[in-house]
Amino acid sequence: LFIKTLSTIPKNSDLQNGLIAWYLQDYRKAESLLLQADRTDLVLEMLNSIRDWTRILEIADPSETELRNRAHLMIAQEEEEKENWEIAADHYRQANDLEQSVNSLFNGRLYDQIGELVKTIDDPDLLTKIGHKYTLLGDIDRSIDIFLGFDNVNGAIESCISMNEWKKALTISEKYPKYDKKHLLTRFATYLVNHSHVSLALHYLVANNLYAEASKIIANEGNIAFSQRNYVFAKKCFCFAALNEMKANINPVQLWHRCEAIHFLLMANNAIFKKKWGESIELASRLFSDYSDVIGKETTAAILAIIGINSNFYKQASLAFIH
């Protein structure tokens, strides 16, 4: 096929001699002859076959975008293998692969160059990825700058939260009124509670009029205290939780019910301790009938049984024993 092709070309012409030189792998001579024959297309084909990407960029016309981009990409990959990150990034950029260009710069820790490149990027998805990369590196300030640079307030705040930089997140939320600061404060309060800073969490919530959220935290502390039989503290918690719900225009029926239940429990225990049997049977009966859902059936029944037997109210004592 090669001989047949040569036979169709004028003998000893630059084109024929160039093809022969190419066949004999004398690429420089082949290039010179083919260029003299005005066959740049063949020169580029030959250079592509031998992966001489640099020479392709020197010869290819600027209009041959696809070929030039491929050459830049191949050079970038070769430079990456040599860990020449800045050169690789530059070729990726010229191939319009900005994401790979950014990756190379991050690999080389060339943060100043990334900053310059970011100024030319208008793709929100890519900018988001860059912001996340800075977050993973622990560079929260650069991450914030990236996100706020294209008005991604949520991205900036989430980066702060992921690094436990809550104060910076709150500062950003104050500068951008459209962001739901109350939601952020609620999350911050949850974080503080989980890290045993309940008082500080309540301070932030109450200071920002988030009474319903504060009530939930206080009530939860009350539940914990109640499970540990710290009844006085539990009662105080439920009382303060109810007051906060009232400030939030919520009817705290259940919280008041818990307060009452613990109040009657304490009174009943005091009556047993002081052996005030007769005057306490009504108290024990009410505790059993109205507050077993809070105190527990077994506990209220036991109290009623003790007071009933000692006060000779055997009917009530019998009812308690049945339960």
SULURJO-V294945 format. One record per residue. RES is the residue in three letters. PSI is psi as a letter, one per 30 degrees, with the letter a starting at -180 (* if undefined). BURIAL is b if it has 16 or more other ideal C-beta (glycine too) atoms within 10 Angstrom, else e. Layout:
# SULURJO-V294945
RES	PSI	BURIAL
RES	PSI	BURIAL
This chain:
# SULURJO-V294945
LEU	e	e
PHE	e	e
ILE	e	e
LYS	e	e
THR	e	e
LEU	e	e
SER	f	e
THR	f	e
ILE	k	b
PRO	k	e
LYS	k	e
ASN	g	e
SER	l	e
ASP	e	b
LEU	e	b
GLN	e	b
ASN	e	b
GLY	e	b
LEU	e	b
ILE	e	b
ALA	e	b
TRP	e	b
TYR	e	e
LEU	g	e
GLN	g	e
ASP	i	e
TYR	e	b
ARG	e	e
LYS	e	e
ALA	e	b
GLU	e	b
SER	e	b
LEU	e	b
LEU	e	b
LEU	e	e
GLN	f	e
ALA	g	b
ASP	h	e
ARG	i	b
THR	e	e
ASP	e	e
LEU	e	b
VAL	e	b
LEU	e	b
GLU	e	e
MET	e	b
LEU	e	b
ASN	e	b
SER	f	e
ILE	g	e
ARG	h	e
ASP	i	b
TRP	e	b
THR	e	e
ARG	e	b
ILE	e	b
LEU	f	b
GLU	e	e
ILE	e	b
ALA	k	b
ASP	k	e
PRO	f	e
SER	f	e
GLU	i	b
THR	e	e
GLU	e	e
LEU	e	b
ARG	e	b
ASN	e	e
ARG	e	b
ALA	e	b
HIS	e	b
LEU	e	b
MET	e	b
ILE	e	b
ALA	e	b
GLN	e	e
GLU	e	b
GLU	e	b
GLU	e	b
GLU	e	e
LYS	f	e
GLU	h	e
ASN	i	b
TRP	e	b
GLU	e	e
ILE	e	b
ALA	e	b
ALA	e	b
ASP	e	b
HIS	e	b
TYR	e	b
ARG	e	b
GLN	f	b
ALA	g	b
ASN	g	e
ASP	i	b
LEU	e	b
GLU	e	e
GLN	e	b
SER	e	b
VAL	e	b
ASN	e	b
SER	e	b
LEU	e	b
PHE	e	b
ASN	e	e
GLY	g	b
ARG	h	e
LEU	i	b
TYR	e	e
ASP	e	e
GLN	e	b
ILE	e	b
GLY	e	e
GLU	e	e
LEU	e	b
VAL	e	b
LYS	f	e
THR	f	e
ILE	k	b
ASP	g	e
ASP	j	e
PRO	e	e
ASP	e	e
LEU	e	e
LEU	e	b
THR	e	e
LYS	e	e
ILE	e	b
GLY	e	b
HIS	e	b
LYS	e	b
TYR	e	b
THR	e	b
LEU	e	e
LEU	f	e
GLY	g	e
ASP	i	b
ILE	e	b
ASP	e	e
ARG	e	b
SER	e	b
ILE	e	b
ASP	e	e
ILE	e	b
PHE	e	b
LEU	f	b
GLY	f	e
PHE	h	e
ASP	h	e
ASN	i	b
VAL	e	b
ASN	e	e
GLY	e	b
ALA	e	b
ILE	e	b
GLU	e	b
SER	e	b
CYS	e	b
ILE	e	b
SER	f	e
MET	g	b
ASN	g	e
GLU	i	b
TRP	e	b
LYS	e	e
LYS	e	b
ALA	e	b
LEU	e	b
THR	e	e
ILE	e	b
SER	e	b
GLU	f	e
LYS	f	e
TYR	j	e
PRO	f	e
LYS	f	e
TYR	k	b
ASP	i	e
LYS	e	b
LYS	e	e
HIS	e	e
LEU	e	b
LEU	e	b
THR	e	b
ARG	e	e
PHE	e	b
ALA	e	b
THR	e	e
TYR	e	e
LEU	e	b
VAL	e	b
ASN	f	e
HIS	g	e
SER	h	e
HIS	h	e
VAL	e	b
SER	e	e
LEU	e	e
ALA	e	b
LEU	e	b
HIS	e	e
TYR	e	b
LEU	e	b
VAL	e	e
ALA	f	e
ASN	g	e
ASN	g	e
LEU	i	b
TYR	e	b
ALA	e	b
GLU	e	b
ALA	e	b
SER	e	b
LYS	e	b
ILE	e	b
ILE	e	b
ALA	e	b
ASN	e	e
GLU	e	b
GLY	e	b
ASN	e	e
ILE	e	e
ALA	e	b
PHE	e	b
SER	f	e
GLN	g	e
ARG	g	e
ASN	i	e
TYR	e	b
VAL	e	e
PHE	e	e
ALA	e	b
LYS	e	b
LYS	e	b
CYS	e	b
PHE	e	b
CYS	e	b
PHE	e	b
ALA	e	b
ALA	e	b
LEU	e	e
ASN	e	b
GLU	e	b
MET	e	e
LYS	f	e
ALA	g	e
ASN	h	e
ILE	k	e
ASN	j	e
PRO	h	b
VAL	e	e
GLN	e	e
LEU	e	b
TRP	e	b
HIS	e	b
ARG	e	b
CYS	e	b
GLU	e	b
ALA	e	b
ILE	e	b
HIS	e	b
PHE	e	b
LEU	e	b
LEU	e	e
MET	e	e
ALA	e	b
ASN	e	e
ASN	e	e
ALA	e	b
ILE	e	b
PHE	e	e
LYS	g	e
LYS	h	e
LYS	i	b
TRP	e	b
GLY	e	e
GLU	f	e
SER	f	b
ILE	e	b
GLU	e	e
LEU	e	b
ALA	e	b
SER	e	b
ARG	e	e
LEU	e	b
PHE	e	b
SER	e	e
ASP	f	e
TYR	g	b
SER	f	b
ASP	f	e
VAL	e	b
ILE	e	b
GLY	k	e
LYS	e	e
GLU	e	e
THR	e	b
THR	e	b
ALA	e	b
ALA	e	b
ILE	e	b
LEU	e	b
ALA	e	b
ILE	e	b
ILE	e	b
GLY	e	b
ILE	e	b
ASN	f	b
SER	g	b
ASN	g	e
PHE	i	b
TYR	f	e
LYS	e	e
GLN	e	b
ALA	e	b
SER	e	e
LEU	e	b
ALA	e	b
PHE	e	e
ILE	e	e
HIS	*	e
